[in-house]
Amino acid sequence: MDFQWVANALGDVAWISLAFALGFLSRLISLPPLVGFLATGFVLNYMGIASGDVLQKLADLGITLLLFTIGLKMNLKMLLRPQVWAVTSLHIGLVMAVFGIGLLVLAMLGAPMFLDLDFKLALMLAFALSFSSTVFVVKALEDKGEMKSLHGRIAISILIMQDLAAVVFLAASTGKVPTPMALLLFLLIPLRPMFHYLLERTGHGELLILYGLVLAIGGAQLFELGSVKGDLGALVMGLLISNHRKAAEMAKTMLGFKDLFLVGFFLSIGMVGELSLQAVLIGVLLVPFVLFKSFLFYGLMTLFKLRARTSLMATLNLSNYSEFGLIVIAICVSNGWLASEWLIVVAVALSLSFVFAAPLSSRDDEIYRGYRHIWLKYQRAERLPDDQLLDTGDATIAIFGMGRVGTGAYDTMHKLHGDTVVGVDFDADTVARHQAAGRNIMRGAPNDSDFWEKVRQDHNIDLVMLALPNLAANLDALEQLRAINFSGRIAATARYLDDEEPLREAGASAVFNIYAEAGTGFAGHVTDNLQ
């Protein structure tokens, strides 16, 4: 009997167990688990353990599913805004110019590893360092429930533009020209109604998940057949069904699978090459230059009329290096343009940039609120129509989060209290749908300290109802209410029993457990209607 497969499986189990241990440790010290996963890769590399087939397949599938879910949430109109395409183009160009000149100066000074860099290679390296991490940003925004906020949509759209630039570079650098068969990929557009038809009839269970996998992996394979990068195919397939009413449900259903497979990606980053002290030190020295990228992002976003808070929230999420940069360097190494040690340099810089960015992203509201007077100095007087400061007028009851729970709460409170009720949501499509239905709904963020500062000055609200998508979002809103010493009543929703106590400790007057109270409400409804 061949026991080789058992040895391989046990090896992969060992990696997964170590990843869990270090990920759990990261969580205990208030860092995202992905920091522990990255550390696991470097530990395994140091121990001389190479990446296995299972791990690599997990990594590849994780990236494919990530881009597919991004496509599900993608808005082409957002990509056409100058706050996206112009900011991205200018940012890449300026970073390449500044970083490229800096790298050339180091080469001229005879710095180790920089001696072989010429102008072209310096620009390629600077190009790789200009990107921000799609994986990190999507995870951070999902954890905070801010994927559909304006700053979340701006950040994701900028990342998509960067990814498209990377895809173009990869195609050009590898000499991989799309085959004539690639023209057949345009037939996917007229097939869109068929994709929608199948999605409509897949139900809400395992068939929906399987259909998502078919679209993501199948799209990637079709693009590869046309000599086009497969990950772009997954993105396009997600985009083709993004306007269907079940697209959001599919994204949520596949969230756990995507997160699981991405563990393989984070582990693989630290296992890309042989560790050396010189490469590690250079990688460490590259981390502070993330601040230059951040200042540049903030300046460009405010220049293009985004509000100071919106610009800062998007900037803090983008303050890191990118896994696509690592892919660009890998292509340069495989072509013999750069020494293999540069893979370790960029992997170290990428990993440490995540450690640097994690607390910035998790404390973004605190950073804005604490230094608000500084950020506002760079804010333009002219505002974009969808980036105005929220004004609730004479409303006395504000409901934040207009999903199913928030909508039910709004309708009930409106029957009882009339037009003194206002709903708030940061998803433009949700707001438009409710406004079309005649509800008094505004677009805004519950953790917007500019809004709560206005409430402090012109106070009308005496009841706040938080029906936000997760615990982190509710806690962020409660933190803002504490900051202005809000004296009214606050009710918040909880999805899990262990969410209730943190919400009460954060200042919620009442906590409504959605699942526990649903049963009580159902029993009451039956009692009232079947007597």
N, C-alpha and C positions, 0 to 999 in steps of 0.2 A: 504493500500500500504506500502511495506517495504522500508523505507528510509535509511536503514543501508548502502547500497552500495553508496548512495550519500555522507554520512558522511565520508566513507573511501576514496572516490574520492577526496573530498574537503581537507582531511588531506594530501593526497599525493600531491595535487596541491600546498598546503601551503609549503611543503618541497621543491618542485621544484622551487617555486617563491623565497624562501629564498636562495636556491642554485644559482639561476640566479643573485640575488642581490649581494651576496658575491663573486661570480665568476666574475661579472662585476667590483666590487671594486678591486679585485686582479689584474685584467687586467689594471686598471687605475694606479696602483702603480708598473707596470712592473713585476708582478708575473704571472705565469700560472694560468688560471681559476681553475684548479684542486685544488690549495691551498684554494680557496674560498669554493669549494665543501667539502673539508676535514673539514674546519672550521664549515660549516653548520652542519655536522654530530655531532660535539662536542657541538655546541649550542643546537641542538635538544636533545642530551643526557642530557645536563645540565637542560633542561626544563622538563625532565622526559618523553619525547615523545619516544615511542618505534618504531622500524622499522616495516613498514607495508608490506603486501604481494606484492603490486605493486613494492615497492622499492627493496625488496629482489629478486624478479624475474628479475628486471632490472639489478641488480648487477650480478646475476648468468649468465644471457644471455650476459652481457658485457664481462665477463671473457671468456666465450665460444667463442664469436666472435673474441676477441682479439687473442686467441691462434690459431683460424682458419686462421686469416689473417697473423699471424706469419708463419704458415705452408705454406701459399701461397708464401711467400718470402724466405723460408728456403732453405739452400744449404747443403746437406749432406757432401759434400767434405770439407766444412768449419768446420764442427763439428769434422772431423778427423784430423784437423791440431793441432800440439802440442801447438800452440798459443791459442787454445781454450780448448781442453780437459785437457792438462797438467796444464795450468794456472788455470782453474776452480778447478781441483782436489787439487792442492797444496794450492790454496787460501782458499778453504773450510777447509782443514786440519789444516792450520796454524791459521786461525781465531778461529776454535774450540779449538785448544790448548791454545792460548793466552787468549781468552775470557773465556774459561772454567776454567782455573787456576785463573783468576781474580775473577770470580763469587764464586769459592770455598774459596778464601781468604776472601771475604766479608762475606761468611757464617760462617767461623771460627771466624771472628771478631764480630759476632753477629749483623750484620746490619739488620734492619727491612726488612721483606719479603724474606731475603736470608737464614734465619736460617734453613729452611726445605730442602735446596738444598743439595743433595749428589752428588757424582761424575757423576753418570748417568744423573741426571736432569740438572746439570750444562752444560754437553756436549749437551744435547738436546736444552737448551736455547741458547747456543752459536751457534749451528747448525742453529737455526731459524734466528739468527742475522747475519749469514754469507751471506745470500742471498741479491741480489739487486732487485729493483722493475721492473718487466717486463712492467707493465702499464706505469710507469713514463718514462722509457727509450724509449719505442716505441713512446709515445706521443711527447717527446722532439725531437727525430730524425725526425719524420714525420713533425713537425712544421718547422724544419730547412731544410727539403728536403734532409736529409743525410742518409736515410735508406740503400741505396746501396753503400755508401762510405765504404772504407775498415774498418775504425774505427767503423762505424755503424754496419757492418756485424760481426765484431769481438765481439762487445758488445752484439748484439742480440744472437749470437751463444753461448756466455758464459751464458747468461740468460737461454737459452734453456737447456744447460747442468745442470744448477742449478735447473731448474724446473723438469727435469727428476729425479734428486737426491731427490727432495721433494716428487715426486710421489712415488718413491720407499719407502721412509720413511713412507709416509701415509699408503701405502699398508701393510707395516710390522707392524706399530704401532697399526693399527686398527684390525689386525688379518684377514683382508679381503683378502682371497686367491682367485685368479682367478679361475673360474669354468671351467670344461672341454669345455664349450661352447665358452670360450675365444679363443680356438684354431681355431674356425671358422672365427675369425677376420682376420686371414692370407689370407682368400679368397678375401679380399678387394684388395690385390695386383694384382691378375689376372683380377679383374674387372676394373682396371685402364683405359684400352682402352674405356670401356663403359662410364666412367665418362668424359673422354675427348670428346667422341662423342657427349654426351649431352651438354657439355659446348660449343662446336663448333657451336651448332645449337640453342642456347638460345637467340641469338641476343644481343642487347646492352641496353635494357630497363629494365622494371620491372621484366621480366622473369629471367634475369641474377641475380638480387638481390634475388629473391625467390629461385633460384637454390643454391645460396650461403648459404641461411638460411637452406635449406634442408640438404645440405652436413654437415654444422657445427653442427646443432642440432641433425640431424639423426646420425652422427658419434658419438656424445657424448652419445646418447641413446644406440647405439649398444654396446659401450664399457661398459656402466653401466650394461647392461644385462649380460655381461661376468664377472661382478664384478671387472672391471678395471676402474680407474678414468675416468669419462666422458670427462673432459677437454683434456685429452691426446687423446681421439678419435677425437675431433675437430682439434687438431694439426695434427694428422695423415692424416685426410681427406684433409686438406689444402696442406700437403706435397705431396699427391698422384697426385694432379693436378698442382703442382707448376711449372712444366716445360712446361705447355701449354702456347701458345702465348697470350691467353686471361686471364691468371691468374692475371697479373698486373692490367688489366682493372677491373676484379672482385674485387680486393682489394681496388681499388680507389672508385668503385661504393658503396661498403659496408662501406666505411670510416665513413660517417656521422651517419649511424645506430650504428656502434660500439661505436663511441664517445658518442652518446646519452645514450646508455645503460650503459656505464662506469660511467656516472654521479651517477647512483644508487650505484655502487661499492664504489666510493669515499665517498658518504654520509654514507654508512653502516659502514665504518671503525670506525668512531667516535661514533657509537652506539652499540658497542659490549659488554659493561658491565657497571657496576655502577661506576661512577667517584669518586675518592678519592684523597685527596691532596697528600698522600704518593705515590700513584701509578703515579700520574702526575709528581711529582718531580723526581722519579726514571727514568721515561721515558725521561724527559728533560736531565738528567745527562748522559743518554746513547747516546745522539746525537753526542757529540764530538768524540766518538769512531769510528764514520764513517770515520774520517780522517785516522785511522789506516788501515781500509779496503782499502782506496784509495791509500795510500803509498805502500801497499802490492801489489795491482793490478798493479800500475805503475812499481814497481821493477820487478815483474814477467814478464810483457809484454816486457820490454826492455831486460830482460835476455834472452827471446826467440826471440830476434833479430828484434822486431818491432821498427820502427823509433820513436824517442822521441815524435814527434807531434802525430802520430797515437796512441801511448800508452796513452798520456795525454788526447786526445779527448775521447777515450773509457773510461778511468778511471773517468773523470769528470761526464760522463753520469751514471756510475755505483756507484757513491758516495751517496748511500742512503740505507735504509732498504727496505724489501720486503713484499708485501701483502701475498706471500706464507709463509713467516715467521709467519705471523699472523695466517694463517691456521694451521701451525704446532703447534703453541701454543694452538689453539682452540682444537686440538686433544688431547694434553697433559692435558688440563683442563677437557675435557669430560671424560677422562680416570681416573681422580682423581690424576694425578701425580703432577700437579701444581695448586696453588690457582687461582681462577677466576680473581683476581686483575692483574695477569700477562697479561691478555688480554688488559687491559687499558694501562699498562706499554708499551707494544709493539706497540699498536695503537698510543699512544702519540709520541713515538720515531719514528715510521714510518712517521707520519704526519709531524713532525718537520724536519725530514731528507729531506722530499720533499721541504720544505721551504728553507732549507740549500742548497740543490742541484740545485734548480731552477736557481738562478743567476749564479752559476758555469757553468751550462750547456749552458745557453744563452750567456755567455761571455767567452766561452772556447778559441776562437781564440785570444781574447784580453789577456787572462791569459797566453797563450803560447807565444805570441809575446812579452809581457812585461817582461817575465822572461825566455826568450829563452836560454840565456847563462847558466842558472841553469839546465834546462831540458836536454840540450845537453850533459851535463857532464855524464849522465847515458846511453847515446845512444851507442850501440855496433857498432864497425866499420863495421861488416858484416851486410848486408841488405838482406831482403827477396826479391825475384824476383818481386813481385807485390807491394812492398813498397819502390820503388826507387824514387829519386827526379826527378820530371818532367823536361825534357829538350826539348824545342821547336825548338832548332837549329836556322836556318836562317829564320824561319817564321816571317812574319810581321803582319799577321792577325790571331788572336786567337779567336775561337768560343767556349764558355764554355756552355755545356749542349747539348747533341746530341740526343735529342728527335725529334719529328716531325718538330718542328719549327727550331731547330738547324740544323737538317739535310738539310732542304730546304735552309737555309741560307748558309750552307757550299757549297752545290752544285752550287748555284748561284754565290757565291764569287769565287769559284774555276774556273768557266768558265771565269770570268772576270780577275782574278789575278793569275791563275795557282797554282803552287806548293808552293807559299808563304803563303798559308792558312793551318792552322792546327786546328783540332777539339779536344776538351778535354772533357772527361766524367769520372765520378768515378765508373760507373757500368762496371765490367769486361765483362759481357755478351754483353752489348751494344758496347763496344770497339771492342770485337772480331768480332761481326757481321759487323760492319763498315769496319774493316780492311779486312775482307774476301771479302767485296764489292769493295775494292781497294781505300778506302778513307784514308787519312793521319790523323789517330785518335790516341790519346794517353790517357792513363789512369792517371787521376790526379784530384785534388780538386781545385776549383776556389778560395777557401779561405785559401789555403796552404801558410802560410807566408814564409816557406822555399823556395818555388818556386818563390814568388814575390821578395824575397831577391836576388835570383839568377838573376831575370830580372833586378833588380836595377844595379847589377854589370856587366851584359852582355846584354845590352838592344838592342833588335831587333824589338820588337812588337810595332807598332804604332796605331793599331786599335784592341780594345777588344769588342767582341759582347757577351753579356750575355743573354742566352736563358735558364735560370735555372728554376726549377719547381715552385718556389714560391717567394714572395717578400723577405722573410728573407734570402734566399740563395743569391739573387741578392745584397741585402744590405751588406751581409758579404763580398762578392767579392769586392764591391765598397769601403768598409772600408780598405781592404788590398791595393787597388790601391792608396787610399789617403795616407796610411802609407808610401809608397815608393815615394810619390810625382810624380806619373805617369803623364806624360805630353801629352800622346797621346789621341786619341779620344775613347770614350766609348759609346756604344749603349746598351740599356737594354730593355727587354720585360716586359710588364705589362699585367696582366689579368683583372684588375679592374681599373675603373677611379680613385679611391682614392689611387691607388698604384703609380700613375704617379708622383705626387708632391714629395713624399719621395725619389723616385729614382733620380729626378733632384737635390734635395737638397743634396743628398749623392754624387753627382758628375757626374751623367750620362749626356753626351753631347746630346744624343737623346734618347727618350723613344718611343717604338713601342707598342701600345695597340693591342694585338693579335686579339681581337674580333672586335674592331672598324675598324682596318686597313684591316681585312680580307674582309669586305664588299667593301671597296675601291678597293682592289686588284681584287676582283671578277668583279666589274663593269668595271675596266680597261681592264681585260682580254676579257670580252664580247665585249667591244667596238673595241678592236684590231682585234678580230677574226670574227666578224659578220658584218663588214662594206662591 
